[in-house]
Amino acid sequence: PERRALAADQLRLVREALRELPRKTSAAFVMHAIEGRGFDAIARTLKLSERMVRYHVARAMAHCRARLDAQEKT
């Protein structure tokens, strides 16, 4: 039960963190990390280069990690 509560809290934090990001950044992250889509497919969908998709995904990951780390320190 404790692990389940922790996981639910972390999921809530990630959702909040994604809402703080620009639309393309959060969309690229969701498509890649949750939907499992490749960078090329995301690039076509968002009309971006693969390099920009990688940038957006990395930015979202860093932002979410920072939010989770900050929560752990409190």
Secondary structure, 3 states (H helix, E strand, C coil): CHHHHHHHHHHHHHHHHHHHCCHHHHHHHHHHHHCCCCHHHHHHHHCCCHHHHHHHHHHHHHHHHHHHHHHHHC
